[in-house]
């Protein structure tokens, strides 16, 4: 019920109290006042009951409006709290805006710095691109030259293969001839062969013959593929390029050509003229000159 309705109800009640005696007096003059008084009393009772009902309704409406008012007060408090929260949020957003403005300035400075660096990098990239093109051109030239050298190397390798085959044949022939010569001398009782002849002129009769060098003998201590290590070195007269003969139980096995790995008590040689019998640790070695003078 609205306020206007409440006012209207109260005015009706007041007018009822005012005009009821007037109507009773007027009716007493015109009609049977007792009958009219009963009738009006009954009507007053009805009006009083209606008034009490209206008052109860008004009280209920007042209570309802009070409850609504309390609810609106609570809502108002919530809205005020929301306003406070929104103000705090606004303050935070203002601070964030200020920070973002500062960050934007920093980003602008960084962008300018990066632009400068980008310009320098671009210039450097241009230099690198030019250098790369030059390098590619040089690479193409080198590749062409490499192809030419590869062809030449293939041709040289083919020649080396042929020469190696020829050398292997000659080495096998020398080994065979050496073994055959040793066998024939042993069978005929002629002894060991004389040292190989050289192109040096024959010394005069009055010349003094130099004393023969002492034979160099040792043993094989280690075999690694085509390389073998012996237990004699520069202290015994072993030198780079010297030929050593490998024997096993007095029989020929192979030759060793001494490499540059020579120490006072040890030397390393390349296995040469190896055939069916393989060199192994424990075999004896002797310099080729002494072996030829046996």
Backbone as CSV, one residue per row, in Angstrom:
resi,resn,N_x,N_y,N_z,CA_x,CA_y,CA_z,C_x,C_y,C_z
1,UNK,0.862,-1.196,0.000,0.000,0.000,0.000,0.896,1.243,0.000
2,UNK,0.513,2.193,-0.862,1.318,3.414,-0.975,0.906,4.417,0.098
3,UNK,1.696,5.458,0.201,1.414,6.513,1.197,0.101,7.232,0.877
4,UNK,-0.152,7.465,-0.378,-1.414,8.144,-0.785,-2.622,7.314,-0.363
5,UNK,-2.515,6.005,-0.526,-3.629,5.134,-0.125,-3.851,5.193,1.373
6,UNK,-2.719,5.203,2.121,-2.846,5.308,3.578,-3.552,6.613,3.983
7,UNK,-3.160,7.694,3.378,-3.781,9.001,3.701,-5.273,8.979,3.359
8,UNK,-5.597,8.372,2.228,-6.988,8.298,1.810,-7.803,7.500,2.820
9,UNK,-7.270,6.384,3.294,-7.986,5.552,4.282,-8.213,6.335,5.569
10,UNK,-7.170,7.039,6.031,-7.304,7.814,7.279,-8.355,8.923,7.124
11,UNK,-8.379,9.589,5.945,-9.395,10.639,5.705,-10.800,10.053,5.713
12,UNK,-10.956,8.864,5.142,-12.274,8.229,5.134,-12.742,7.949,6.561
13,UNK,-11.797,7.450,7.392,-12.159,7.167,8.793,-12.572,8.451,9.533
14,UNK,-11.789,9.493,9.342,-12.085,10.762,10.021,-13.443,11.312,9.580
15,UNK,-13.675,11.283,8.261,-14.947,11.780,7.750,-16.114,10.935,8.259
16,UNK,-15.829,9.636,8.425,-16.877,8.748,8.968,-17.243,9.159,10.391
17,UNK,-16.202,9.445,11.224,-16.477,9.889,12.605,-17.195,11.237,12.640
18,UNK,-16.913,12.079,11.692,-17.522,13.430,11.706,-18.968,13.395,11.218
19,UNK,-19.161,12.724,10.097,-20.493,12.791,9.483,-21.501,11.806,10.075
20,UNK,-21.011,10.812,10.791,-21.956,9.835,11.363,-22.937,10.488,12.365
21,UNK,-22.495,11.323,13.381,-23.482,11.969,14.282,-24.449,12.887,13.544
22,UNK,-23.931,13.560,12.537,-24.799,14.462,11.768,-25.888,13.703,11.059
23,UNK,-25.504,12.572,10.513,-26.503,11.768,9.802,-27.527,11.217,10.786
24,UNK,-26.993,10.818,11.996,-27.927,10.279,13.017,-28.925,11.364,13.452
25,UNK,-28.445,12.572,13.656,-29.338,13.656,14.088,-30.359,13.960,13.012
26,UNK,-29.884,13.985,11.801,-30.813,14.277,10.705,-31.834,13.171,10.573
27,UNK,-31.395,11.923,10.723,-32.342,10.802,10.603,-33.336,10.789,11.766
28,UNK,-32.902,11.226,12.979,-33.812,11.245,14.127,-34.936,12.243,13.918
29,UNK,-34.674,13.255,13.210,-35.695,14.242,12.953,-36.674,13.775,11.882
30,UNK,-36.203,12.980,10.960,-37.046,12.591,9.841,-37.712,11.227,10.050
31,UNK,-37.007,10.273,10.645,-37.503,8.919,10.759,-37.547,8.499,12.216
32,UNK,-37.741,7.241,12.380,-37.738,6.641,13.702,-36.298,6.578,14.144
33,UNK,-35.965,7.423,15.127,-34.539,7.589,15.484,-33.985,6.350,16.140
34,UNK,-34.841,5.543,16.823,-34.331,4.351,17.488,-33.920,3.292,16.468
35,UNK,-34.817,3.130,15.490,-34.473,2.162,14.452,-33.249,2.596,13.707
36,UNK,-33.226,3.898,13.458,-32.052,4.423,12.750,-30.809,4.294,13.601
37,UNK,-30.950,4.497,14.928,-29.792,4.384,15.811,-29.271,2.967,15.811
38,UNK,-30.167,1.996,15.829,-29.697,0.601,15.766,-28.990,0.303,14.442
39,UNK,-29.674,0.831,13.426,-29.055,0.588,12.116,-27.669,1.220,12.029
40,UNK,-27.660,2.511,12.516,-26.343,3.203,12.444,-25.317,2.571,13.384
41,UNK,-25.794,2.029,14.530,-24.862,1.377,15.462,-24.269,0.135,14.794
42,UNK,-25.175,-0.557,14.112,-24.675,-1.746,13.407,-23.678,-1.354,12.322
43,UNK,-24.028,-0.267,11.634,-23.114,0.201,10.584,-21.787,0.660,11.185
44,UNK,-21.882,1.344,12.392,-20.649,1.781,13.066,-19.803,0.593,13.473
45,UNK,-20.495,-0.470,13.974,-19.733,-1.669,14.327,-19.019,-2.248,13.101
46,UNK,-19.817,-2.234,12.016,-19.189,-2.740,10.767,-18.030,-1.847,10.359
47,UNK,-18.267,-0.494,10.459,-17.203,0.449,10.081,-16.007,0.316,11.007
48,UNK,-16.306,0.084,12.341,-15.205,-0.083,13.287,-14.397,-1.341,12.951
49,UNK,-15.173,-2.415,12.610,-14.468,-3.657,12.242,-13.627,-3.440,10.997
50,UNK,-14.257,-2.684,10.042,-13.472,-2.399,8.818,-12.243,-1.562,9.135
51,UNK,-12.483,-0.590,10.102,-11.356,0.274,10.469,-10.241,-0.540,11.105
52,UNK,-10.611,-1.469,11.992,-9.590,-2.293,12.643,-8.881,-3.181,11.618
53,UNK,-9.710,-3.675,10.678,-9.091,-4.480,9.615,-8.111,-3.636,8.805
54,UNK,-8.575,-2.377,8.541,-7.690,-1.483,7.767,-6.448,-1.158,8.572
55,UNK,-6.612,-0.941,9.893,-5.471,-0.646,10.734,-4.496,-1.837,10.779
56,UNK,-5.078,-3.074,10.833,-4.223,-4.263,10.822,-3.458,-4.365,9.507
57,UNK,-4.231,-4.046,8.431,-3.560,-4.071,7.114,-2.466,-3.021,7.066
58,UNK,-2.782,-1.814,7.622,-1.794,-0.730,7.626,-0.585,-1.117,8.453
59,UNK,-0.838,-1.803,9.626,0.295,-2.229,10.457,1.146,-3.259,9.713
60,UNK,0.440,-4.186,9.014,1.183,-5.193,8.252,1.993,-4.553,7.141
61,UNK,1.343,-3.550,6.487,2.069,-2.859,5.418,3.241,-2.069,5.978
62,UNK,2.999,-1.486,7.188,4.097,-0.736,7.820,5.263,-1.666,8.147
63,UNK,4.921,-2.864,8.683,5.975,-3.831,8.996,6.701,-4.274,7.722
64,UNK,5.898,-4.467,6.674,6.514,-4.884,5.413,7.431,-3.809,4.862
65,UNK,6.915,-2.546,4.943,7.755,-1.444,4.453,9.000,-1.279,5.321
66,UNK,8.845,-1.570,6.631,10.012,-1.500,7.510,11.034,-2.565,7.125
67,UNK,10.503,-3.786,6.845,11.407,-4.846,6.408,12.092,-4.483,5.097
68,UNK,11.271,-3.924,4.178,11.851,-3.479,2.896,12.893,-2.398,3.135
69,UNK,12.579,-1.494,4.069,13.519,-0.415,4.388,14.835,-0.981,4.947
70,UNK,14.682,-2.000,5.836,15.894,-2.624,6.382,16.703,-3.292,5.278
71,UNK,15.971,-3.973,4.396,16.676,-4.613,3.283,17.377,-3.580,2.404
72,UNK,16.642,-2.473,2.146,17.268,-1.418,1.337,18.463,-0.804,2.062
73,UNK,18.370,-0.722,3.416,19.503,-0.199,4.179,20.720,-1.134,4.034
74,UNK,20.423,-2.456,4.133,21.518,-3.424,3.954,22.084,-3.322,2.547
75,UNK,21.176,-3.221,1.570,21.642,-3.070,0.192,22.451,-1.794,0.016
76,UNK,21.993,-0.708,0.717,22.723,0.561,0.639,24.126,0.394,1.230
77,UNK,24.208,-0.353,2.359,25.527,-0.582,2.953,26.414,-1.387,2.006
78,UNK,25.791,-2.417,1.363,26.556,-3.201,0.390,27.016,-2.337,-0.779
79,UNK,26.091,-1.459,-1.238,26.461,-0.574,-2.349,27.570,0.390,-1.941
80,UNK,27.484,0.890,-0.693,28.547,1.774,-0.232,29.884,1.035,-0.158
81,UNK,29.820,-0.238,0.327,31.056,-1.031,0.368,31.587,-1.273,-1.041
82,UNK,30.638,-1.521,-1.974,31.056,-1.693,-3.369,31.678,-0.428,-3.925
83,UNK,31.090,0.721,-3.530,31.666,1.997,-3.961,33.083,2.153,-3.439
84,UNK,33.268,1.771,-2.138,34.612,1.848,-1.556,35.574,0.926,-2.308
85,UNK,35.092,-0.303,-2.572,35.936,-1.249,-3.300,36.260,-0.731,-4.695
86,UNK,35.225,-0.143,-5.336,35.469,0.400,-6.675,36.444,1.570,-6.631
87,UNK,36.351,2.370,-5.576,37.319,3.467,-5.444,38.744,2.927,-5.263
88,UNK,38.860,1.835,-4.436,40.178,1.214,-4.284,40.677,0.665,-5.613
89,UNK,39.750,0.006,-6.334,40.134,-0.514,-7.645,40.547,0.603,-8.583
90,UNK,39.806,1.721,-8.504,40.141,2.866,-9.344,41.532,3.399,-9.006
91,UNK,41.823,3.451,-7.687,43.151,3.913,-7.279,44.231,2.962,-7.796
92,UNK,43.958,1.639,-7.669,44.924,0.665,-8.183,45.104,0.811,-9.689
93,UNK,43.987,0.951,-10.394,44.080,1.103,-11.845,44.797,2.387,-12.228
94,UNK,44.609,3.424,-11.407,45.329,4.681,-11.678,46.830,4.476,-11.520
95,UNK,47.205,3.752,-10.429,48.628,3.465,-10.250,49.160,2.595,-11.394
96,UNK,48.376,1.592,-11.793,48.799,0.749,-12.907,48.932,1.556,-14.195
97,UNK,47.984,2.530,-14.367,48.074,3.372,-15.564,49.358,4.181,-15.548
98,UNK,49.695,4.711,-14.351,50.943,5.485,-14.249,52.148,4.592,-14.536
99,UNK,52.117,3.375,-13.961,53.222,2.453,-14.215,53.304,2.071,-15.684
100,UNK,52.123,1.870,-16.299,52.116,1.546,-17.723,52.635,2.708,-18.560
101,UNK,52.312,3.936,-18.114,52.837,5.094,-18.834,54.367,5.132,-18.747
102,UNK,54.892,4.832,-17.521,56.350,4.783,-17.363,56.931,3.659,-18.219
103,UNK,56.242,2.498,-18.186,56.713,1.381,-18.998,56.660,1.705,-20.481
104,UNK,55.614,2.440,-20.863,55.514,2.826,-22.270,56.688,3.700,-22.679
105,UNK,57.073,4.632,-21.784,58.245,5.465,-22.078,59.500,4.606,-22.201
106,UNK,59.621,3.631,-21.260,60.791,2.742,-21.336,60.779,1.933,-22.622
107,UNK,59.575,1.449,-22.974,59.477,0.680,-24.211,59.811,1.545,-25.427
108,UNK,59.389,2.789,-25.385,59.706,3.681,-26.502,61.222,3.868,-26.611
109,UNK,61.878,4.059,-25.450,63.334,4.190,-25.478,63.976,2.900,-25.988
110,UNK,63.465,1.764,-25.480,64.012,0.478,-25.932,63.790,0.289,-27.430
111,UNK,62.604,0.735,-27.904,62.316,0.602,-29.333,63.280,1.435,-30.161
112,UNK,63.558,2.642,-29.680,64.511,3.474,-30.410,65.900,2.835,-30.409
113,UNK,66.285,2.302,-29.223,67.591,1.649,-29.136,67.638,0.412,-30.035
114,UNK,66.541,-0.362,-30.019,66.502,-1.544,-30.875,66.501,-1.173,-32.351
115,UNK,65.844,-0.063,-32.670,65.850,0.386,-34.063,67.269,0.728,-34.498
116,UNK,67.995,1.422,-33.596,69.389,1.743,-33.913,70.214,0.470,-34.063
117,UNK,70.012,-0.477,-33.106,70.734,-1.738,-33.207,70.344,-2.506,-34.467
118,UNK,69.048,-2.418,-34.817,68.600,-3.088,-36.025,69.266,-2.501,-37.262
119,UNK,69.417,-1.176,-37.269,70.091,-0.543,-38.395,71.536,-1.020,-38.489
120,UNK,72.203,-1.057,-37.322,73.589,-1.532,-37.319,73.653,-2.993,-37.758
121,UNK,72.702,-3.804,-37.219,72.671,-5.219,-37.588,72.388,-5.397,-39.074
122,UNK,71.489,-4.582,-39.598,71.184,-4.655,-41.025,72.413,-4.346,-41.860
123,UNK,73.124,-3.297,-41.442,74.357,-2.955,-42.159,75.371,-4.091,-42.068
124,UNK,75.461,-4.670,-40.841,76.385,-5.789,-40.662,75.951,-6.989,-41.503
125,UNK,74.637,-7.214,-41.566,74.131,-8.318,-42.380,74.437,-8.101,-43.855
126,UNK,74.328,-6.845,-44.290,74.681,-6.545,-45.673,76.145,-6.867,-45.934
127,UNK,76.994,-6.479,-44.954,78.421,-6.797,-45.109,78.623,-8.304,-45.134
128,UNK,77.916,-9.002,-44.214,78.039,-10.452,-44.194,77.505,-11.087,-45.477
129,UNK,76.420,-10.507,-46.021,75.881,-11.040,-47.266,76.881,-10.879,-48.409
130,UNK,77.519,-9.694,-48.430,78.534,-9.471,-49.462,79.689,-10.446,-49.289
131,UNK,80.131,-10.594,-48.002,81.221,-11.529,-47.739,80.807,-12.956,-48.078
132,UNK,79.533,-13.282,-47.799,79.042,-14.630,-48.106,79.043,-14.871,-49.608
133,UNK,78.598,-13.862,-50.372,78.617,-14.027,-51.822,80.038,-14.221,-52.329
134,UNK,80.959,-13.416,-51.748,82.356,-13.585,-52.152,82.859,-14.966,-51.757
135,UNK,82.477,-15.416,-50.517,82.910,-16.733,-50.071,82.319,-17.837,-50.946
136,UNK,81.041,-17.660,-51.368,80.434,-18.652,-52.241,81.128,-18.704,-53.599
137,UNK,81.486,-17.510,-54.071,82.214,-17.471,-55.331,83.563,-18.168,-55.190
138,UNK,84.230,-17.869,-54.039,85.507,-18.535,-53.786,85.310,-20.033,-53.611
139,UNK,84.198,-20.419,-52.949,83.916,-21.834,-52.771,83.686,-22.519,-54.101
140,UNK,82.971,-21.842,-55.020,82.752,-22.431,-56.335,84.073,-22.625,-57.073
141,UNK,84.948,-21.591,-56.943,86.251,-21.735,-57.577,87.027,-22.890,-56.958
142,UNK,87.008,-22.949,-55.586,87.728,-24.020,-54.919,87.129,-25.383,-55.243
143,UNK,85.788,-25.427,-55.365,85.146,-26.686,-55.697,85.547,-27.155,-57.088
144,UNK,85.590,-26.175,-58.033,86.028,-26.533,-59.373,87.471,-27.034,-59.357
145,UNK,88.304,-26.294,-58.594,89.701,-26.722,-58.491,89.802,-28.067,-57.765
146,UNK,88.947,-28.249,-56.756,88.954,-29.508,-56.027,88.566,-30.671,-56.933
147,UNK,87.585,-30.429,-57.826,87.220,-31.472,-58.774,88.387,-31.816,-59.677
148,UNK,89.096,-30.764,-60.112,90.261,-31.017,-60.943,91.313,-31.804,-60.175
149,UNK,91.541,-31.363,-58.892,92.525,-32.073,-58.077,92.067,-33.493,-57.775
150,UNK,90.733,-33.673,-57.603,90.208,-35.022,-57.353,90.455,-35.935,-58.543
151,UNK,90.199,-35.368,-59.738,90.477,-36.169,-60.937,91.953,-36.525,-61.019
152,UNK,92.810,-35.494,-60.741,94.249,-35.762,-60.766,94.634,-36.781,-59.697
153,UNK,93.987,-36.671,-58.505,94.289,-37.613,-57.421,93.840,-39.020,-57.790
154,UNK,92.666,-39.127,-58.431,92.218,-40.447,-58.858,93.208,-41.064,-59.843
155,UNK,93.654,-40.229,-60.768,94.631,-40.729,-61.729,95.911,-41.152,-61.024
156,UNK,96.375,-40.286,-60.054,97.590,-40.629,-59.306,97.379,-41.884,-58.465
157,UNK,96.176,-42.016,-57.847,95.886,-43.210,-57.061,95.899,-44.466,-57.928
158,UNK,95.364,-44.311,-59.148,95.396,-45.458,-60.058,96.836,-45.838,-60.376
159,UNK,97.653,-44.808,-60.604,99.064,-45.092,-60.873,99.740,-45.711,-59.647
160,UNK,99.386,-45.182,-58.443,99.963,-45.735,-57.209,99.561,-47.182,-57.031
161,UNK,98.294,-47.509,-57.355,97.841,-48.895,-57.239,98.657,-49.790,-58.156
162,UNK,98.849,-49.299,-59.385,99.641,-50.094,-60.332,101.062,-50.274,-59.826
163,UNK,101.649,-49.144,-59.331,103.017,-49.222,-58.824,103.096,-50.111,-57.588
164,UNK,102.082,-50.040,-56.711,102.068,-50.905,-55.534,101.990,-52.373,-55.930
165,UNK,101.148,-52.657,-56.928,101.084,-54.037,-57.400,102.426,-54.497,-57.950
166,UNK,103.053,-53.599,-58.752,104.369,-53.944,-59.281,105.380,-54.111,-58.150
167,UNK,105.344,-53.175,-57.138,106.266,-53.275,-56.012,106.031,-54.555,-55.228
168,UNK,104.764,-54.916,-55.032,104.464,-56.137,-54.298,105.003,-57.354,-55.030
169,UNK,104.836,-57.323,-56.348,105.395,-58.431,-57.129,106.902,-58.504,-56.982
170,UNK,107.572,-57.323,-57.071,109.027,-57.298,-56.935,109.448,-57.746,-55.532
171,UNK,108.686,-57.269,-54.496,109.026,-57.667,-53.130,108.876,-59.166,-52.946
172,UNK,107.791,-59.721,-53.487,107.607,-61.168,-53.394,108.723,-61.905,-54.129
173,UNK,109.117,-61.363,-55.292,110.211,-62.000,-56.027,111.507,-61.942,-55.224
174,UNK,111.800,-60.782,-54.604,113.017,-60.648,-53.804,112.986,-61.614,-52.633
175,UNK,111.830,-61.677,-51.939,111.737,-62.606,-50.816,111.927,-64.042,-51.264
176,UNK,111.276,-64.344,-52.395,111.426,-65.715,-52.911,112.865,-66.008,-53.276
177,UNK,113.496,-65.052,-53.972,114.885,-65.251,-54.371,115.789,-65.347,-53.152
178,UNK,115.479,-64.550,-52.114,116.313,-64.611,-50.919,116.186,-65.971,-50.242
179,UNK,114.963,-66.451,-50.110,114.786,-67.771,-49.508,115.400,-68.863,-50.381
180,UNK,115.206,-68.725,-51.696,115.765,-69.730,-52.598,117.286,-69.714,-52.558
181,UNK,117.867,-68.497,-52.498,119.319,-68.365,-52.426,119.842,-68.985,-51.132
182,UNK,119.112,-68.705,-50.007,119.538,-69.286,-48.729,119.440,-70.805,-48.767
183,UNK,118.364,-71.337,-49.388,118.204,-72.796,-49.469,119.290,-73.426,-50.326
184,UNK,119.551,-72.791,-51.489,120.564,-73.359,-52.390,121.949,-73.327,-51.768
185,UNK,122.285,-72.228,-51.076,123.598,-72.159,-50.431,123.706,-73.179,-49.311
186,UNK,122.589,-73.393,-48.614,122.631,-74.402,-47.565,122.796,-75.795,-48.157
187,UNK,122.143,-76.068,-49.282,122.254,-77.389,-49.907,123.624,-77.634,-50.507
188,UNK,124.221,-76.599,-51.106,125.531,-76.767,-51.773,126.692,-76.563,-50.830
189,UNK,126.430,-76.079,-49.601,127.501,-75.872,-48.631,128.391,-74.692,-48.955
190,UNK,127.866,-73.688,-49.707,128.658,-72.505,-50.059,128.667,-71.460,-48.957
191,UNK,127.876,-71.608,-47.937,127.829,-70.600,-46.867,126.908,-69.448,-47.250
192,UNK,126.979,-68.382,-46.443,126.097,-67.226,-46.664,126.621,-66.391,-47.815
193,UNK,125.756,-65.626,-48.433,126.135,-64.783,-49.565,126.972,-63.615,-49.105
194,UNK,127.777,-63.113,-50.003,128.587,-61.932,-49.724,127.690,-60.704,-49.695
195,UNK,128.175,-59.603,-49.026,127.370,-58.383,-49.034,127.197,-57.866,-50.440
196,UNK,126.093,-57.144,-50.709,125.828,-56.667,-52.067,126.914,-55.715,-52.524
197,UNK,127.174,-55.780,-53.844,128.167,-54.898,-54.430,127.651,-53.480,-54.478
198,UNK,128.521,-52.531,-54.353,128.175,-51.121,-54.465,128.924,-50.503,-55.610
199,UNK,128.538,-49.296,-55.958,129.185,-48.605,-57.073,130.438,-47.868,-56.652
200,UNK,130.854,-48.021,-55.388,132.061,-47.310,-54.933,133.287,-47.902,-55.590
201,UNK,134.282,-47.092,-55.937,135.492,-47.601,-56.585,136.288,-48.480,-55.638
202,UNK,137.039,-49.404,-56.230,137.855,-50.316,-55.439,139.013,-49.544,-54.818
203,UNK,139.209,-49.647,-53.506,140.292,-48.890,-52.888,141.646,-49.406,-53.372
204,UNK,142.682,-48.570,-53.357,144.010,-49.011,-53.778,144.546,-50.078,-52.854
205,UNK,145.573,-50.764,-53.346,146.106,-51.901,-52.608,146.657,-51.509,-51.263
206,UNK,147.195,-50.273,-51.207,147.770,-49.876,-49.946,146.760,-49.362,-48.961
207,UNK,145.481,-49.287,-49.374,144.463,-48.795,-48.458,144.213,-49.757,-47.322
208,UNK,143.774,-49.239,-46.190,143.482,-50.054,-45.024,142.004,-50.391,-45.043
209,UNK,141.666,-51.669,-44.927,140.269,-52.096,-44.916,139.636,-51.741,-43.577
210,UNK,138.488,-51.007,-43.586,137.872,-50.637,-42.325,137.356,-51.862,-41.620
211,UNK,137.395,-51.858,-40.310,136.917,-53.018,-39.577,135.415,-53.201,-39.756
212,UNK,134.971,-54.457,-39.802,133.543,-54.756,-39.972,132.790,-54.351,-38.717
213,UNK,131.575,-53.787,-38.960,130.747,-53.359,-37.835,130.187,-54.575,-37.113
214,UNK,129.983,-54.440,-35.810,129.433,-55.539,-35.025,127.981,-55.770,-35.422
215,UNK,127.548,-57.009,-35.508,126.151,-57.283,-35.871,125.187,-56.750,-34.802
216,UNK,124.042,-56.326,-35.270,122.988,-55.815,-34.376,121.911,-56.886,-34.292
217,UNK,121.716,-57.396,-33.099,120.738,-58.463,-32.909,119.784,-58.082,-31.766
218,UNK,118.564,-58.551,-31.879,117.567,-58.301,-30.841,116.362,-59.207,-31.034
219,UNK,115.268,-58.824,-30.399,114.040,-59.615,-30.481,112.837,-58.700,-30.733
220,UNK,111.811,-59.292,-31.303,110.536,-58.587,-31.511,109.766,-58.613,-30.195
221,UNK,109.358,-57.427,-29.722,108.614,-57.342,-28.455,107.117,-57.107,-28.654
222,UNK,106.751,-56.504,-29.738,105.319,-56.196,-29.938,105.037,-56.083,-31.425
223,UNK,103.856,-56.589,-31.858,103.413,-56.504,-33.248,102.063,-55.812,-33.270
224,UNK,101.964,-54.748,-34.082,100.715,-53.994,-34.203,100.407,-53.813,-35.676
225,UNK,99.674,-54.790,-36.244,99.344,-54.708,-37.662,100.597,-54.878,-38.509
226,UNK,100.899,-53.874,-39.318,102.084,-53.911,-40.181,103.296,-53.276,-39.513
227,UNK,103.193,-52.942,-38.230,104.303,-52.343,-37.492,104.730,-53.317,-36.397
228,UNK,106.088,-53.351,-36.153,106.639,-54.233,-35.117,107.682,-53.450,-34.330
229,UNK,107.737,-53.730,-33.028,108.690,-53.074,-32.134,109.763,-54.074,-31.737
230,UNK,111.035,-53.624,-31.753,112.160,-54.475,-31.364,112.830,-53.861,-30.145
231,UNK,113.628,-54.702,-29.417,114.208,-54.257,-28.144,115.632,-53.729,-28.275
232,UNK,116.026,-53.293,-29.466,117.319,-52.629,-29.671,117.053,-51.292,-30.342
233,UNK,117.914,-50.295,-30.046,117.694,-48.969,-30.589,118.981,-48.292,-30.994
234,UNK,118.971,-46.966,-30.885,120.110,-46.170,-31.349,121.380,-46.474,-30.566
235,UNK,121.256,-46.938,-29.310,122.451,-47.267,-28.535,123.206,-48.439,-29.150
236,UNK,122.507,-49.332,-29.884,123.145,-50.480,-30.539,123.491,-50.191,-31.987
237,UNK,123.176,-48.987,-32.479,123.494,-48.636,-33.861,122.301,-48.632,-34.788
238,UNK,121.091,-48.860,-34.279,119.898,-48.844,-35.124,119.591,-47.408,-35.500
239,UNK,119.281,-47.209,-36.791,118.974,-45.874,-37.279,117.797,-45.947,-38.254
240,UNK,117.212,-44.798,-38.516,116.061,-44.733,-39.428,116.445,-45.204,-40.817
241,UNK,115.581,-46.012,-41.447,115.817,-46.523,-42.795,116.599,-47.815,-42.833
242,UNK,117.133,-48.283,-41.711,117.915,-49.524,-41.685,116.997,-50.720,-41.924
243,UNK,117.535,-51.743,-42.627,116.815,-52.983,-42.852,117.226,-53.998,-41.800
244,UNK,116.269,-54.631,-41.170,116.484,-55.690,-40.208,115.805,-56.943,-40.737
245,UNK,116.483,-58.104,-40.561,115.943,-59.388,-40.997,115.357,-60.097,-39.784
246,UNK,114.113,-60.594,-39.931,113.422,-61.298,-38.849,113.568,-62.792,-39.092
247,UNK,114.036,-63.521,-38.053,114.259,-64.953,-38.145,113.477,-65.661,-37.037
248,UNK,113.112,-66.917,-37.331,112.483,-67.760,-36.322,113.095,-69.145,-36.437
249,UNK,113.814,-69.536,-35.393,114.522,-70.814,-35.393,115.512,-70.897,-36.556
250,UNK,116.126,-69.750,-36.881,117.130,-69.706,-37.946,116.553,-69.578,-39.327
251,UNK,115.218,-69.612,-39.487,114.586,-69.502,-40.804,114.069,-68.078,-41.018
252,UNK,114.122,-67.657,-42.279,113.696,-66.313,-42.643,112.183,-66.156,-42.505
253,UNK,111.766,-65.010,-41.911,110.338,-64.713,-41.790,109.966,-63.513,-42.644
254,UNK,110.650,-62.361,-42.435,110.347,-61.144,-43.194,111.446,-60.131,-42.924
255,UNK,111.300,-58.951,-43.502,112.205,-57.833,-43.247,111.479,-56.763,-42.471
256,UNK,112.234,-55.933,-41.742,111.708,-54.749,-41.074,112.478,-53.540,-41.555
257,UNK,111.749,-52.521,-41.980,112.388,-51.251,-42.337,112.132,-50.268,-41.197
258,UNK,113.219,-49.851,-40.519,113.107,-49.027,-39.325,112.562,-47.650,-39.702
259,UNK,111.546,-47.196,-38.925,110.962,-45.868,-39.129,111.691,-44.850,-38.263
260,UNK,111.116,-43.667,-38.148,111.775,-42.612,-37.373,111.549,-42.771,-35.870
261,UNK,110.735,-43.771,-35.439,110.475,-43.987,-34.008,111.598,-44.823,-33.408
262,UNK,112.762,-44.184,-33.244,113.949,-44.868,-32.719,114.328,-44.224,-31.397
263,UNK,114.451,-45.030,-30.349,114.933,-44.573,-29.050,116.225,-45.312,-28.739
264,UNK,116.928,-44.949,-27.679,118.187,-45.647,-27.381,118.026,-47.155,-27.202
265,UNK,116.901,-47.612,-26.674,116.751,-49.037,-26.377,115.587,-49.689,-27.108
266,UNK,115.015,-49.024,-28.074,113.838,-49.577,-28.752,113.693,-48.907,-30.101
267,UNK,113.071,-49.635,-31.059,112.840,-49.086,-32.391,111.587,-49.732,-32.966
268,UNK,110.971,-49.047,-33.916,109.751,-49.522,-34.575,110.041,-49.627,-36.058
269,UNK,109.599,-50.758,-36.675,109.849,-50.973,-38.089,108.599,-51.363,-38.841
270,UNK,108.612,-51.086,-40.163,107.532,-51.471,-41.058,107.804,-52.874,-41.573
271,UNK,106.814,-53.776,-41.463,106.978,-55.153,-41.910,107.065,-55.178,-43.434
272,UNK,108.094,-55.812,-43.972,108.312,-55.909,-45.411,108.552,-57.375,-45.774
273,UNK,108.207,-57.745,-47.016,108.493,-59.070,-47.566,107.889,-60.193,-46.738
274,UNK,106.769,-59.936,-46.078,106.123,-60.967,-45.280,105.269,-61.835,-46.188
275,UNK,105.443,-63.159,-46.071,104.694,-64.072,-46.931,103.819,-64.994,-46.096
276,UNK,104.046,-66.309,-46.201,103.184,-67.243,-45.477,103.412,-67.176,-43.970
277,UNK,104.653,-67.016,-43.554,104.969,-66.957,-42.130,104.775,-65.531,-41.641
278,UNK,104.101,-65.365,-40.513,103.776,-64.056,-39.963,104.714,-63.743,-38.809
279,UNK,105.104,-62.483,-38.740,105.957,-62.047,-37.645,105.178,-62.101,-36.347
280,UNK,105.883,-62.435,-35.253,105.231,-62.495,-33.958,106.244,-62.179,-32.869
281,UNK,105.769,-61.746,-31.683,106.704,-61.442,-30.600,107.563,-62.668,-30.253
282,UNK,108.842,-62.411,-29.982,109.778,-63.493,-29.676,110.686,-63.828,-30.826
283,UNK,110.307,-63.428,-32.072,111.199,-63.665,-33.203,112.478,-62.850,-33.020
284,UNK,113.612,-63.407,-33.528,114.899,-62.692,-33.456,115.051,-61.797,-34.664
285,UNK,115.800,-60.693,-34.488,116.071,-59.747,-35.566,117.584,-59.565,-35.659
286,UNK,118.033,-59.284,-36.892,119.456,-59.036,-37.154,119.543,-58.062,-38.301
287,UNK,120.529,-57.161,-38.230,120.658,-56.203,-39.322,120.970,-56.939,-40.602
288,UNK,120.465,-56.408,-41.741,120.591,-57.099,-43.010,122.043,-57.261,-43.432
289,UNK,122.882,-56.297,-43.105,124.300,-56.398,-43.505,124.961,-57.576,-42.812
290,UNK,124.739,-57.731,-41.511,125.323,-58.862,-40.796,124.738,-60.168,-41.272
291,UNK,123.393,-60.177,-41.568,122.767,-61.397,-42.031,123.337,-61.816,-43.377
292,UNK,123.670,-60.838,-44.250,124.223,-61.157,-45.568,125.660,-61.652,-45.481
293,UNK,126.399,-61.314,-44.429,127.786,-61.705,-44.288,127.968,-63.030,-43.566
294,UNK,126.888,-63.707,-43.269,127.035,-64.994,-42.575,127.762,-65.997,-43.445
